[in-house]
């Protein structure tokens, strides 16, 4: 006997259908929001969502567009167009798809014919809307990739405290959000040392925050990568989605879709990342190269789970095959990862300007990021700084 979905999910579906009919009568139009996809030359995963938005000439639509770059709650001005039909166009290939109960499109397309690199695929909705979706086609010979959490790992959102989470997600702008020091530099060095490696951000945040998160990543210099977020609201089994289940499912699917990749798993010790990563490393040892855990401050721990220290592990996974490193920021993690993973140090600032009091001095490098004056009587041309100095470390 087939079980029925949870009653809250059935209620949400009914409300969405009623809302769709009402908004369509009021002139709202179909719109396709595209997300970054990824895959290999054999198969790519395309992600998007079909929603209803106010017509462009409506005042609320203009206000939503203008303020989308300001307050996070503007990202939620949309209604899912449930079970909507669309087509994904890749060259001469046209693949019909249907959105799920939340308007989401998440399909895997085989024999697409795209070469290695970044591409754009066209998504055409049945209602006339269309949009281009970026897709990263990864080389079959690539063996390194990065999976990273977002909340409290690369930016401070203080999840999962409900009141603080709502404030950060619905009120604050991406300009007001704080980035964890050194994390963008760590990811830049990893990608520079492994060109073409996939970068996948996995978070329990809502898909509605996708525009804000991508703007934050670009603003703070993170390499371009795909996001795997979730949908708030009831599911077929309960009131809310399980964040741990979402991350566990994403890791399992990544191991299946990209079987040649060994992942660096980046997270924080404020929630369940250490346990989930240890579990995945034990069950899939061939798919994990290392685990990097950002250590939260006592204040962040208190906001995350009510205590001043990390919550004890509830799983005792043995054997522990993938090494784990911990540090409070990205620079500390980079120092501990260098013996395990190849990194390429990059210069993130232009040529240093000599201080006004020492215009007759030359400059020599004492480290890739620090410069100190030396006497002009001992010129050292080979030690002069370069705009982007790189050094590979194994």
Secondary structure, DSSP 8 states (H G I E B T S, - for coil): ------HHHHHHHHHHHHHHHHHHHTT-EEEEEEEEEEEESSEEEEEEEEEEE--TTSHHHHHHHHHTTT-GGGGG--EE-TT-EEEEEETTEEEEEE--TTSEEEEEEES----SEEEEEEEEETTS-EEEEEEEEE-TT--EEEEE--BTTTB---TT-HHHHHHHHHT--GGGS-B-TTHHHHHHHHHHHSTT-EEEEEEEEEGGGHHHHHHHHHHTT----EEEEE--S--SSSSS--HHHHHHHHHHHHHHH-TT-EEEEEEETTSSHHHHHHHHHHH-GGGEEEEEEE---HHHHHHHHSSSS----S---SS--SEEEEESSHHHHHHHHTTTS-EEE---S------GGGTT-EEEEEETTEEEEE-TTS--GGGS--SS--EEE-
